[in-house]
Amino acid sequence: MKKSRPARLSGIYASDVQVFRFYPDGLVLDVLVKPAPDASHGPAIARWLRRESSLDGVHAARYAAHGGRISFTTPGHFGGGGVEMSGTWRAGRLVLRARDGGRAAPERPFRLIWPART
């Protein structure tokens, strides 16, 4: 009998103008996109938001995901130090809270915009 592997976090998730692309090996790319993207923008974002690209405004970080929890620290987009991100991930649902310089923001749900869920 084959053991099933736990699902790996991968894909492009968006909440308002913040977009994260997660790779199963622990790499996450962080970028701001205006206007706020939806699922129809997912394929276009996937073409340019790639690990091989070095575009201004795209920050790379390493994430840790265990038991439905995720955490990583990414550089701030508006100067200052790193922004600590933590939250939960299950079955394509991602909810993150940012902590920037000791200030915690409310939790935000991120929706999967690529690949499309079927």
C-alpha positions as CSV (number, residue, x, y, z in Angstrom):
1,M,0.0,0.0,0.0
2,K,1.4,3.4,-1.0
3,K,1.6,6.1,1.6
4,S,0.1,9.4,0.4
5,R,2.4,12.4,0.6
6,P,1.1,15.6,2.3
7,A,0.3,18.3,-0.2
8,R,3.0,20.8,-0.8
9,L,2.5,24.5,-0.8
10,S,2.9,25.8,-4.3
11,G,1.2,28.3,-6.6
12,I,0.5,32.0,-6.7
13,Y,-1.7,33.5,-3.9
14,A,-3.0,37.1,-3.8
15,S,-4.7,39.3,-1.2
16,D,-5.4,42.8,-2.4
17,V,-2.1,44.0,-4.1
18,Q,0.2,41.6,-2.3
19,V,1.2,38.5,-4.3
20,F,3.2,35.5,-3.2
21,R,4.5,32.7,-5.4
22,F,5.4,29.6,-3.4
23,Y,7.6,26.8,-4.7
24,P,7.5,23.3,-3.1
25,D,11.3,23.5,-2.2
26,G,10.7,26.4,0.3
27,L,11.2,29.4,-1.9
28,V,8.7,32.2,-1.8
29,L,8.6,35.3,-4.1
30,D,6.9,38.4,-2.8
31,V,5.7,41.3,-5.0
32,L,3.1,44.1,-5.0
33,V,0.8,44.2,-8.1
34,K,-1.6,47.0,-9.0
35,P,-4.5,46.7,-9.7
36,A,-5.2,43.9,-7.3
37,P,-5.0,40.7,-9.3
38,D,-7.7,38.0,-9.6
39,A,-7.6,34.5,-11.0
40,S,-7.8,35.8,-14.6
41,H,-4.4,37.4,-14.0
42,G,-2.8,34.2,-12.7
43,P,-1.4,32.9,-15.9
44,A,0.2,36.2,-16.9
45,I,1.7,36.7,-13.4
46,A,3.1,33.1,-13.6
47,R,4.9,34.0,-16.8
48,W,6.9,36.8,-15.3
49,L,7.0,36.0,-11.5
50,R,9.6,33.2,-11.7
51,R,12.6,32.2,-9.7
52,E,14.9,32.8,-12.7
53,S,13.8,36.4,-13.0
54,S,15.5,39.2,-11.1
55,L,12.9,42.0,-11.4
56,D,12.9,45.1,-9.2
57,G,10.4,44.9,-6.4
58,V,10.4,41.1,-6.2
59,H,11.7,39.8,-2.9
60,A,12.8,36.2,-2.4
61,A,12.6,34.4,1.0
62,R,12.6,30.9,2.4
63,Y,9.4,29.6,4.1
64,A,8.8,26.8,6.6
65,A,5.6,24.9,6.5
66,H,4.8,22.2,9.0
67,G,1.5,20.8,10.3
68,G,-0.6,23.4,8.5
69,R,1.5,26.3,9.8
70,I,3.7,28.5,7.7
71,S,6.2,31.2,8.5
72,F,8.8,33.3,6.7
73,T,10.4,36.8,6.8
74,T,10.5,38.9,3.7
75,P,12.0,42.4,3.2
76,G,9.6,45.2,3.5
77,H,8.4,46.9,0.3
78,F,8.5,50.4,1.8
79,G,11.9,50.3,3.5
80,G,12.7,49.3,7.0
81,G,13.6,45.8,8.1
82,G,12.0,42.4,7.4
83,V,8.3,41.7,7.7
84,E,7.5,38.5,9.6
85,M,4.7,36.5,8.0
86,S,3.0,33.6,9.8
87,G,-0.3,31.8,9.4
88,T,-2.0,28.7,8.2
89,W,-2.2,26.7,5.0
90,R,-4.6,23.9,4.2
91,A,-6.0,22.6,1.0
92,G,-5.3,25.7,-1.0
93,R,-6.4,28.1,1.7
94,L,-3.8,30.5,3.0
95,V,-4.3,33.0,5.9
96,L,-1.4,35.2,6.9
97,R,-0.6,37.8,9.5
98,A,2.2,40.3,9.0
99,R,4.3,41.6,11.9
100,D,6.4,44.7,10.9
101,G,8.6,46.3,13.5
102,G,6.6,44.9,16.4
103,R,3.2,45.9,14.9
104,A,0.9,43.1,14.0
105,A,-1.6,43.5,11.2
106,P,-4.9,41.6,11.1
107,E,-5.0,38.2,9.5
108,R,-5.6,38.3,5.7
109,P,-6.9,35.5,3.5
110,F,-5.0,34.9,0.3
111,R,-6.7,33.3,-2.6
112,L,-5.0,30.9,-5.0
113,I,-4.9,32.5,-8.4
114,W,-2.6,30.1,-10.2
115,P,-2.7,27.3,-11.0
116,A,-6.5,27.3,-11.4
117,R,-8.3,24.9,-9.1
118,T,-10.4,22.3,-10.8
